[in-house]
């Protein structure tokens, strides 16, 4: 086995994921404007269209995980990437809100398929003893796409309009698929016992506890990304979008700094540090209502959030054999999707009846509860299942 993390196949997979995420996030800042201005949709319908993407991803992930474990990885990943790329062209034919919802839902299905697939494949490729590093580096490609994608989409829109923007998303996704096709996929051996289609096989029960723990933590992330720009405007920050750039730098820095420590020392110390930074960062954001506090909080929260998901991703991969890695990945991603969605709703309700500052202070308390759950229950559960592969 090649023990290097940055081997040929991991590099191709990471680049493929980066381009796929660039294509996805290129629509985040421009598609709501398109729906509102070109299709004349009210804000409530804009929200429904955007939410249909997440709903579709949640619905497809369990079936994707089961299929990856039963039939293997390569064909499912490449076909889903192909449909993902082609669906960008579908937006050109969406002349009504209903059609837009249909194409957005289809796109969400392919997003659920591709992200579950490439995460599972990453678990196959990364050497077992270096999964902390590997998943941290792999996650940087997602963060890079999140940081650069909106910028790419905006530039293309400004110079070529909506048609060019959708076609560019398709082209970038095809390049992503080309890189994925060049990967030498590890041989996949199905378990001796045939995996039957049963509801219990759609999720991995061993990973439910860490997935619930991650869901609680992701409540804070959903609230943050949805309301921090609005909060910035309210406190007089001229360029609140700068929060996301500094936040992304914090994430990337943490993943390069802490990945090796996760492999050497396990998840306990890492999660304590990361969640402690979230517990500190949210009050800093809420109470220091000036430019310095705003951007320092972005760095603290970015560093705190940076390694949380890769750590739980490493834990779940260490708890299951390769024949259940697809189900484990889908279970974890479902928790992320649900946590983010509920976090957006919860933060919105608190902000409406109290204030955004109050919502961010609640997020600090939620992060604290996530840390308590991890130390009292999740860590013991992980330790008891760590060597059952």
Secondary structure as the mmCIF struct_conf table of DSSP 4:
data_model
#
loop_
_struct_conf.conf_type_id
_struct_conf.id
_struct_conf.beg_label_comp_id
_struct_conf.beg_label_asym_id
_struct_conf.beg_label_seq_id
_struct_conf.end_label_comp_id
_struct_conf.end_label_asym_id
_struct_conf.end_label_seq_id
BEND BEND1 UNK A 5 UNK A 6
HELX_RH_AL_P HELX_RH_AL_P1 UNK A 8 UNK A 25
TURN_TY1_P TURN_TY1_P1 UNK A 26 UNK A 30
HELX_RH_AL_P HELX_RH_AL_P2 UNK A 31 UNK A 37
TURN_TY1_P TURN_TY1_P2 UNK A 38 UNK A 38
BEND BEND2 UNK A 39 UNK A 39
HELX_RH_AL_P HELX_RH_AL_P3 UNK A 43 UNK A 71
BEND BEND3 UNK A 73 UNK A 73
HELX_RH_AL_P HELX_RH_AL_P4 UNK A 74 UNK A 90
HELX_RH_3T_P HELX_RH_3T_P1 UNK A 91 UNK A 93
BEND BEND4 UNK A 96 UNK A 96
HELX_RH_AL_P HELX_RH_AL_P5 UNK A 97 UNK A 125
BEND BEND5 UNK A 126 UNK A 126
HELX_RH_3T_P HELX_RH_3T_P2 UNK A 128 UNK A 130
HELX_RH_AL_P HELX_RH_AL_P6 UNK A 131 UNK A 181
TURN_TY1_P TURN_TY1_P3 UNK A 182 UNK A 182
BEND BEND6 UNK A 183 UNK A 183
HELX_LH_PP_P HELX_LH_PP_P1 UNK A 185 UNK A 187
BEND BEND7 UNK A 192 UNK A 193
HELX_LH_PP_P HELX_LH_PP_P2 UNK A 194 UNK A 196
HELX_RH_3T_P HELX_RH_3T_P3 UNK A 199 UNK A 201
BEND BEND8 UNK A 202 UNK A 203
HELX_RH_3T_P HELX_RH_3T_P4 UNK A 205 UNK A 207
HELX_RH_AL_P HELX_RH_AL_P7 UNK A 208 UNK A 234
TURN_TY1_P TURN_TY1_P4 UNK A 235 UNK A 236
TURN_TY1_P TURN_TY1_P5 UNK A 238 UNK A 241
HELX_RH_AL_P HELX_RH_AL_P8 UNK A 242 UNK A 265
HELX_RH_AL_P HELX_RH_AL_P9 UNK A 267 UNK A 287
BEND BEND9 UNK A 290 UNK A 290
HELX_RH_AL_P HELX_RH_AL_P10 UNK A 291 UNK A 306
TURN_TY1_P TURN_TY1_P6 UNK A 307 UNK A 307
HELX_RH_AL_P HELX_RH_AL_P11 UNK A 308 UNK A 318
TURN_TY1_P TURN_TY1_P7 UNK A 319 UNK A 319
BEND BEND10 UNK A 320 UNK A 320
HELX_RH_3T_P HELX_RH_3T_P5 UNK A 322 UNK A 324
HELX_RH_AL_P HELX_RH_AL_P12 UNK A 325 UNK A 353
TURN_TY1_P TURN_TY1_P8 UNK A 354 UNK A 354
HELX_RH_AL_P HELX_RH_AL_P13 UNK A 356 UNK A 373
HELX_RH_PI_P HELX_RH_PI_P1 UNK A 374 UNK A 378
HELX_RH_AL_P HELX_RH_AL_P14 UNK A 379 UNK A 385
TURN_TY1_P TURN_TY1_P9 UNK A 386 UNK A 387
#
